[in-house]
Amino acid sequence: MEFLDFLVLGAKAGSDLPTLGDLKSWAKQVVEQAIYIVTIFVVCKFLIKMSIGKIVGIIALASALVFAVRNWSMVTGWGGALLKLL
């Protein structure tokens, strides 16, 4: 079975194979990069129009989104606590 894993996957079984934690980290990184790309595009669009207030608002929104992605368990905990208060 080990030979088949090496032949198909190109690695020894149990070593150098991706885990669920690696996949979760990769997905977080992709979402963060998507937020950054969209933010840069929108900021450039508003920079052409010289809308400084909108640029500051977009940057604040993007930083809040990146914080939420990086600290998802904390943000959902805040949401749960807020719902318990209501």
Backbone as a chain_set.jsonl record, in Angstrom:
{"seq": "MEFLDFLVLGAKAGSDLPTLGDLKSWAKQVVEQAIYIVTIFVVCKFLIKMSIGKIVGIIALASALVFAVRNWSMVTGWGGALLKLL", "coords": {"N": [[0.824, -1.197, 0.0], [2.006, 1.178, 0.702], [3.749, 1.587, -1.392], [1.953, 2.068, -3.468], [0.789, 4.473, -2.594], [3.042, 6.102, -2.767], [3.503, 5.959, -5.502], [1.154, 7.03, -6.657], [0.659, 9.461, -5.251], [3.133, 10.582, -5.016], [4.628, 10.778, -2.713], [5.692, 9.672, 0.548], [3.495, 7.748, 2.565], [1.783, 9.488, 5.029], [3.686, 11.447, 5.348], [4.538, 14.67, 4.22], [2.07, 15.04, 3.065], [-0.855, 16.972, 2.456], [-2.751, 18.408, 5.134], [-5.879, 18.881, 6.898], [-5.685, 21.254, 8.306], [-3.722, 22.62, 6.845], [-5.115, 23.028, 4.466], [-7.201, 24.66, 5.354], [-5.764, 26.918, 6.171], [-4.705, 27.687, 3.71], [-7.078, 28.344, 2.337], [-7.966, 30.536, 3.85], [-5.928, 32.334, 3.254], [-6.312, 32.711, 0.512], [-8.83, 33.952, 0.479], [-8.213, 36.32, 1.864], [-6.39, 37.476, 0.054], [-8.09, 37.889, -2.124], [-9.776, 39.831, -1.038], [-7.912, 41.905, -0.734], [-7.214, 42.38, -3.437], [-9.654, 43.234, -4.601], [-10.057, 45.504, -3.044], [-7.853, 47.133, -3.763], [-8.48, 47.583, -6.45], [-10.933, 49.029, -6.225], [-10.09, 51.233, -4.709], [-8.286, 52.419, -6.501], [-10.088, 53.139, -8.48], [-11.644, 55.073, -7.104], [-9.613, 56.838, -6.571], [-9.039, 57.992, -8.98], [-11.293, 59.543, -9.303], [-10.883, 61.238, -7.22], [-12.034, 60.898, -4.653], [-11.629, 61.09, -1.57], [-12.789, 60.508, 0.931], [-14.322, 58.227, 0.374], [-12.279, 56.464, -0.264], [-10.958, 56.183, 2.192], [-13.045, 54.995, 3.625], [-13.386, 52.555, 2.219], [-10.912, 51.347, 2.697], [-11.048, 51.055, 5.477], [-13.235, 49.291, 5.662], [-12.181, 47.071, 4.292], [-10.058, 46.392, 5.975], [-11.478, 45.624, 8.245], [-12.815, 43.379, 7.237], [-10.646, 41.662, 6.651], [-9.661, 41.319, 9.236], [-11.845, 39.925, 10.304], [-11.733, 37.577, 8.819], [-9.246, 36.513, 9.568], [-9.6, 36.158, 12.316], [-11.833, 34.432, 12.821], [-13.174, 32.734, 14.675], [-13.243, 34.327, 16.971], [-14.823, 36.481, 16.117], [-17.258, 35.209, 15.53], [-17.83, 34.369, 18.083], [-18.293, 36.832, 19.33], [-20.606, 37.536, 17.941], [-22.364, 35.527, 18.804], [-22.461, 36.126, 21.555], [-23.639, 38.634, 21.432], [-26.161, 37.967, 20.409], [-27.129, 36.498, 22.553], [-27.506, 38.51, 24.398], [-29.665, 39.849, 23.346]], "CA": [[0.0, 0.0, 0.0], [2.899, 2.327, 0.757], [4.258, 1.8, -2.744], [0.872, 2.664, -4.253], [0.713, 5.873, -2.186], [4.199, 6.79, -3.333], [3.345, 6.004, -6.946], [0.042, 7.909, -7.021], [0.766, 10.776, -4.644], [4.484, 11.089, -5.116], [5.173, 11.007, -1.375], [5.467, 8.578, 1.482], [2.242, 7.867, 3.303], [1.927, 10.096, 6.335], [4.623, 12.567, 5.357], [4.436, 15.613, 3.101], [0.728, 15.107, 2.515], [-1.569, 18.09, 3.067], [-3.72, 18.097, 6.166], [-7.017, 19.783, 6.899], [-5.197, 22.545, 8.779], [-3.058, 23.279, 5.723], [-6.149, 23.449, 3.526], [-7.897, 25.782, 5.974], [-4.847, 28.053, 6.099], [-4.639, 28.096, 2.313], [-8.343, 28.988, 1.989], [-7.945, 31.86, 4.473], [-5.004, 33.174, 2.515], [-6.937, 33.041, -0.766], [-9.886, 34.933, 0.753], [-7.545, 37.59, 2.176], [-5.843, 38.036, -1.177], [-9.217, 38.375, -2.918], [-10.192, 41.101, -0.429], [-6.901, 42.897, -1.079], [-7.291, 42.709, -4.868], [-10.863, 44.042, -4.821], [-9.831, 46.796, -2.4], [-6.95, 47.918, -4.601], [-9.23, 48.003, -7.636], [-11.907, 50.068, -5.865], [-9.346, 52.425, -4.311], [-7.791, 53.054, -7.736], [-11.25, 53.754, -9.135], [-11.988, 56.289, -6.379], [-8.478, 57.748, -6.651], [-9.205, 58.728, -10.232], [-12.35, 60.532, -9.062], [-10.437, 62.054, -6.088], [-12.979, 60.75, -3.547], [-10.781, 60.684, -0.459], [-13.633, 59.912, 1.966], [-14.668, 56.864, -0.044], [-11.054, 55.658, -0.183], [-10.762, 55.861, 3.602], [-14.1, 54.055, 3.987], [-13.098, 51.245, 1.623], [-9.769, 50.764, 3.408], [-11.54, 50.633, 6.791], [-14.048, 48.092, 5.448], [-11.305, 45.958, 3.928], [-9.308, 45.954, 7.163], [-12.427, 44.901, 9.099], [-13.044, 42.067, 6.621], [-9.45, 40.841, 6.842], [-9.657, 40.952, 10.655], [-12.866, 38.903, 10.507], [-11.261, 36.325, 8.224], [-8.131, 35.99, 10.371], [-10.058, 35.849, 13.674], [-13.213, 34.019, 12.607], [-13.784, 32.193, 15.895], [-13.496, 35.448, 17.868], [-15.942, 37.261, 15.581], [-18.494, 34.445, 15.738], [-18.093, 34.42, 19.525], [-18.917, 38.134, 19.59], [-21.967, 37.465, 17.421], [-23.154, 34.688, 19.71], [-22.677, 36.886, 22.801], [-24.604, 39.695, 21.129], [-27.473, 37.366, 20.297], [-27.59, 36.126, 23.894], [-27.953, 39.736, 25.055], [-30.956, 40.221, 22.783]], "C": [[0.864, 1.256, 0.0], [3.457, 2.641, -0.627], [3.209, 2.468, -3.622], [0.698, 4.144, -3.9], [1.86, 6.678, -2.795], [4.041, 6.973, -4.839], [2.279, 7.019, -7.355], [0.274, 9.332, -6.521], [2.16, 11.379, -4.745], [5.113, 11.372, -3.774], [4.941, 9.772, -0.529], [4.163, 8.812, 2.221], [2.532, 8.464, 4.676], [2.905, 11.254, 6.384], [4.429, 13.389, 4.082], [3.063, 15.631, 2.443], [-0.019, 16.258, 3.193], [-2.583, 17.614, 4.098], [-4.868, 19.094, 6.076], [-6.614, 21.174, 7.366], [-4.502, 23.328, 7.678], [-4.076, 23.806, 4.723], [-6.915, 24.654, 4.057], [-7.045, 27.05, 5.905], [-4.761, 28.582, 4.675], [-5.91, 28.833, 1.901], [-8.428, 30.385, 2.602], [-7.071, 32.822, 3.688], [-5.601, 33.603, 1.174], [-8.028, 34.089, -0.575], [-9.278, 36.293, 1.066], [-7.003, 38.248, 0.915], [-6.941, 38.56, -2.089], [-9.714, 39.713, -2.376], [-9.208, 42.2, -0.798], [-7.007, 43.334, -2.539], [-8.501, 43.59, -5.16], [-10.681, 45.426, -4.214], [-8.925, 47.684, -3.242], [-7.665, 48.426, -5.834], [-10.176, 49.164, -7.314], [-11.205, 51.356, -5.446], [-8.797, 53.148, -5.532], [-8.927, 53.76, -8.474], [-11.623, 55.066, -8.455], [-10.843, 57.302, -6.392], [-8.551, 58.588, -7.919], [-10.241, 59.835, -10.06], [-12.02, 61.476, -7.914], [-11.46, 62.057, -4.948], [-12.232, 60.197, -2.335], [-11.598, 60.002, 0.644], [-14.021, 58.482, 1.636], [-13.46, 55.94, 0.032], [-10.816, 55.228, 1.262], [-11.804, 54.846, 4.063], [-13.843, 52.654, 3.456], [-11.932, 50.571, 2.349], [-10.191, 50.285, 4.796], [-12.381, 49.361, 6.676], [-13.188, 46.88, 5.131], [-10.52, 45.464, 5.145], [-10.224, 45.214, 8.133], [-12.7, 43.501, 8.543], [-11.846, 41.138, 6.812], [-9.335, 40.414, 8.307], [-10.66, 39.831, 10.917], [-12.421, 37.553, 9.942], [-10.17, 35.704, 9.087], [-8.579, 35.526, 11.755], [-11.521, 35.402, 13.654], [-13.874, 33.521, 13.885], [-14.093, 33.309, 16.89], [-14.722, 36.244, 17.415], [-17.262, 36.518, 15.763], [-18.85, 34.376, 17.217], [-18.756, 35.728, 19.93], [-20.364, 38.133, 19.118], [-22.883, 36.643, 18.318], [-23.459, 35.396, 21.022], [-23.699, 37.999, 22.599], [-26.011, 39.133, 21.012], [-28.029, 36.925, 21.654], [-28.095, 37.337, 24.664], [-29.355, 40.145, 24.578], [-31.975, 39.21, 23.231]], "O": [[0.516, 2.265, -0.613], [3.62, 3.805, -0.993], [3.537, 3.336, -4.431], [0.485, 4.975, -4.783], [1.664, 7.794, -3.276], [4.401, 8.016, -5.386], [2.482, 7.785, -8.297], [0.109, 10.294, -7.271], [2.323, 12.587, -4.57], [6.065, 12.151, -3.705], [4.099, 8.932, -0.849], [3.778, 9.955, 2.471], [3.419, 7.999, 5.392], [2.945, 11.978, 7.378], [4.186, 12.843, 3.005], [2.915, 16.192, 1.357], [0.169, 16.492, 4.387], [-3.192, 16.554, 3.95], [-4.832, 20.03, 5.277], [-7.146, 22.169, 6.874], [-4.661, 24.544, 7.575], [-3.918, 24.905, 4.192], [-7.243, 25.567, 3.299], [-7.557, 28.13, 5.613], [-4.746, 29.795, 4.461], [-5.838, 29.837, 1.194], [-8.906, 31.317, 1.955], [-7.431, 33.982, 3.484], [-5.411, 34.743, 0.751], [-8.143, 35.016, -1.377], [-9.771, 37.314, 0.587], [-7.148, 39.457, 0.735], [-6.75, 39.573, -2.761], [-10.034, 40.62, -3.143], [-9.619, 43.309, -1.14], [-6.901, 44.523, -2.842], [-8.39, 44.58, -5.884], [-11.105, 46.419, -4.804], [-9.209, 48.869, -3.414], [-7.48, 49.577, -6.228], [-10.217, 50.159, -8.038], [-11.661, 52.449, -5.783], [-8.842, 54.377, -5.588], [-8.742, 54.846, -9.022], [-11.889, 56.061, -9.129], [-11.08, 58.5, -6.241], [-8.169, 59.758, -7.922], [-10.087, 60.93, -10.602], [-12.774, 62.411, -7.647], [-11.72, 63.1, -4.348], [-12.208, 58.988, -2.106], [-11.142, 59.019, 1.229], [-14.046, 57.622, 2.517], [-13.601, 54.761, 0.356], [-10.513, 54.066, 1.531], [-11.478, 53.93, 4.818], [-14.059, 51.671, 4.166], [-11.962, 49.364, 2.588], [-9.746, 49.23, 5.249], [-12.253, 48.457, 7.501], [-13.435, 45.788, 5.641], [-10.338, 44.26, 5.323], [-9.785, 44.264, 8.782], [-12.805, 42.542, 9.309], [-12.02, 39.954, 7.103], [-8.957, 39.278, 8.593], [-10.367, 38.896, 11.662], [-12.704, 36.509, 10.529], [-10.173, 34.493, 9.312], [-7.995, 34.595, 12.31], [-12.347, 35.939, 14.392], [-15.028, 33.857, 14.15], [-15.107, 33.244, 17.585], [-15.556, 36.631, 18.233], [-18.273, 37.126, 16.113], [-20.027, 34.33, 17.573], [-19.664, 35.744, 20.761], [-21.246, 38.658, 19.798], [-24.031, 37.015, 18.56], [-24.567, 35.291, 21.547], [-24.518, 38.273, 23.476], [-26.964, 39.762, 21.472], [-29.238, 36.969, 21.883], [-29.002, 37.218, 25.488], [-30.13, 40.723, 25.34], [-33.149, 39.318, 22.876]]}, "num_chains": 1, "name": "protein.A"}
